[in-house]
Amino acid sequence: MRYESRLTLLPLAFCCSLLVACSSEVPAEIPALLKEGEPCAADDQCETRMCAPLPGETDSTCRRACEAGCKSEEVCTTLSVGALGKLRAACVPERAGLCVTCEYDGDCPYPADACVKLGDRFACGRDCAFDQTCPEGYRCIEAESSAGDKVAFQCVPASGSCACMPATVGQKRPCERSNEHGTCTGVEECSEELVFTGCDAREPAPEVCNLIDDDCDGETD
């Protein structure tokens, strides 16, 4: 009987030693997900599940995907086109440039924005490939670039011209105000005097704790 008792106790002691060993192991710490705008190296590091550089920049940050909806001072632009034509599109700061005179695509705010032919002039369109949405007074169409190529999904004026003339009085285009604190965007309008006036962009100011994005960097304090 004593021999059998020792056999019964042996597995119990072994199991207890395993439990003690397991409980002494420190669980691996799971890193917190990075917030929008923070530097990153891969999509799965971000709360937004998108890590990409802004067009024209080399360092990647966590970006908001267009599917999540863009903020009021942002626009959606195509970063790349993947397999089977799947778009990788992100919300980026709006930059004045739509309907501004250009010679080449590189004169326009983002790489997916094309310098397009409008009448006898060339002006910047705006990429609208994600959902074909354009500002009021503009439509998303296939256009002809300054290089003579067909470019799909560009916002251009419904009037067919970016010039401020009698036929386009009331037409609007983006504008901006810049200083040492940042750049804020708004819109200006073709007036009856046939000039674009009334830019309603805010004057950038130092950030203060007022729940307003004073310097227009996309973050409120």
SVG drawing of the C-alpha trace seen along z (x, -y; Angstrom):
<svg xmlns="http://www.w3.org/2000/svg" viewBox="-22 -94 34 96">
<polyline fill="none" stroke="black" stroke-width="0.4" points="0.0,0.0 2.8,-2.4 4.4,-1.7 1.1,-2.5 0.8,-5.8 4.2,-6.9 3.2,-6.2 0.1,-8.3 1.9,-11.2 4.7,-11.3 2.5,-12.6 0.9,-15.1 4.3,-16.5 5.4,-16.6 2.2,-18.6 2.7,-21.0 6.2,-21.8 5.0,-22.4 2.4,-24.9 4.9,-26.8 7.3,-27.0 4.5,-28.2 3.3,-30.8 6.8,-32.2 7.0,-33.1 6.3,-36.8 3.8,-37.1 5.1,-39.0 4.0,-42.6 1.8,-43.5 2.8,-46.9 0.0,-49.5 -1.2,-50.4 0.1,-53.7 -2.2,-56.6 -2.9,-58.5 0.1,-60.6 2.6,-58.6 5.7,-57.2 5.3,-53.5 6.8,-50.7 3.9,-48.4 0.1,-48.5 -0.5,-46.3 1.2,-48.7 -1.5,-51.4 -4.9,-51.8 -6.0,-52.9 -4.4,-49.7 -2.6,-51.9 1.1,-52.8 2.3,-54.9 4.3,-58.0 2.5,-61.1 3.1,-61.7 6.4,-63.4 7.8,-62.2 9.9,-59.2 9.0,-58.6 5.8,-56.5 3.1,-57.5 -0.2,-56.0 -2.8,-57.3 -6.6,-57.2 -7.9,-55.0 -10.6,-56.7 -13.1,-54.0 -13.1,-55.5 -14.1,-58.9 -11.9,-62.0 -11.9,-65.1 -13.2,-68.4 -9.8,-69.7 -8.6,-66.5 -9.1,-64.9 -8.9,-61.3 -6.1,-60.5 -4.8,-57.3 -1.4,-56.2 -1.1,-53.1 -3.0,-50.5 -2.5,-46.9 -3.5,-43.5 -6.7,-43.3 -6.9,-47.1 -7.5,-47.5 -6.9,-51.1 -4.8,-52.0 -6.3,-55.4 -5.7,-57.6 -6.9,-60.8 -4.3,-63.6 -4.3,-67.3 -6.2,-69.3 -3.8,-71.6 -4.8,-74.4 -4.1,-73.5 -7.4,-72.3 -8.0,-74.5 -4.6,-76.2 -2.7,-76.7 0.0,-74.0 2.3,-72.6 3.0,-69.1 1.4,-66.7 4.2,-67.5 2.8,-71.0 -0.3,-69.6 -0.7,-68.9 -0.5,-65.1 0.9,-62.5 -2.6,-61.2 -3.7,-64.7 -3.2,-65.4 -2.5,-68.5 -5.4,-68.3 -6.5,-70.2 -9.5,-72.5 -10.3,-74.4 -7.1,-76.0 -5.5,-75.9 -4.0,-73.4 -5.0,-73.3 -4.7,-70.8 -7.5,-68.3 -8.0,-66.3 -8.0,-62.5 -11.5,-61.1 -10.8,-57.4 -11.9,-56.2 -15.6,-57.2 -15.9,-59.7 -16.7,-62.5 -15.8,-66.1 -16.3,-69.6 -19.5,-71.5 -19.3,-72.7 -17.0,-69.9 -17.5,-66.5 -15.4,-63.3 -14.5,-62.4 -11.9,-61.0 -9.7,-63.9 -6.7,-64.5 -3.4,-65.3 -0.9,-67.9 1.2,-65.0 -1.7,-64.0 -2.7,-60.9 -6.1,-59.9 -6.5,-60.2 -9.4,-58.5 -11.1,-59.9 -10.2,-63.6 -12.3,-66.3 -12.7,-69.2 -15.1,-72.2 -18.6,-71.3 -18.4,-74.6 -15.4,-73.1 -13.1,-76.0 -11.0,-77.1 -10.9,-80.7 -12.8,-83.4 -15.0,-84.8 -18.7,-85.8 -19.7,-82.2 -18.0,-80.9 -19.0,-83.7 -19.7,-81.9 -17.4,-79.0 -15.2,-78.1 -11.7,-76.7 -9.5,-75.8 -7.3,-78.4 -4.9,-78.6 -3.3,-80.9 0.2,-80.1 2.5,-81.6 5.1,-80.3 2.4,-78.3 1.1,-76.3 -1.2,-76.2 -5.0,-76.4 -7.2,-75.7 -10.6,-77.2 -12.4,-78.2 -12.5,-81.3 -15.0,-82.3 -15.0,-83.9 -16.6,-87.3 -18.6,-89.5 -15.4,-91.5 -14.0,-88.4 -11.3,-87.7 -11.2,-85.0 -11.8,-86.6 -13.0,-85.9 -10.7,-83.1 -12.3,-81.8 -9.3,-79.9 -8.4,-80.6 -5.1,-82.4 -2.9,-79.7 -2.2,-80.4 -0.2,-78.8 -2.0,-75.9 -3.9,-76.6 -6.2,-74.3 -9.5,-75.2 -10.5,-72.0 -9.8,-73.8 -7.1,-72.9 -5.5,-76.4 -2.5,-75.6 -4.4,-73.3 -2.1,-70.3 -5.0,-67.9 -4.8,-67.7 -6.9,-69.6 -5.7,-70.6"/>
</svg>
